Amino acid sequence: MTNLTDSKNATHHWYPFLKYQEECEAIGKEATVNDWMRASGQLKNRVDFENAKKAAEEEALKSKPEATKKDA
């Protein structure tokens, strides 16, 4: 009989996370469900939103000193 809790031969729906968890352990990183979902593309909309927000904030910071220089 096979051990279905072993991630190498598990067939349940958590198999991909168990595999991710083993990969993280191998490199000394803590495995979280959130990071796994991001890495597997399940939170793509959220990641895209965060990247767009960060880019907008960086752009605002770049243009702020220019606006200050123009006002002086």
Order of alpha helices (4+ residues) and beta strands (2+ residues): alpha-alpha-alpha
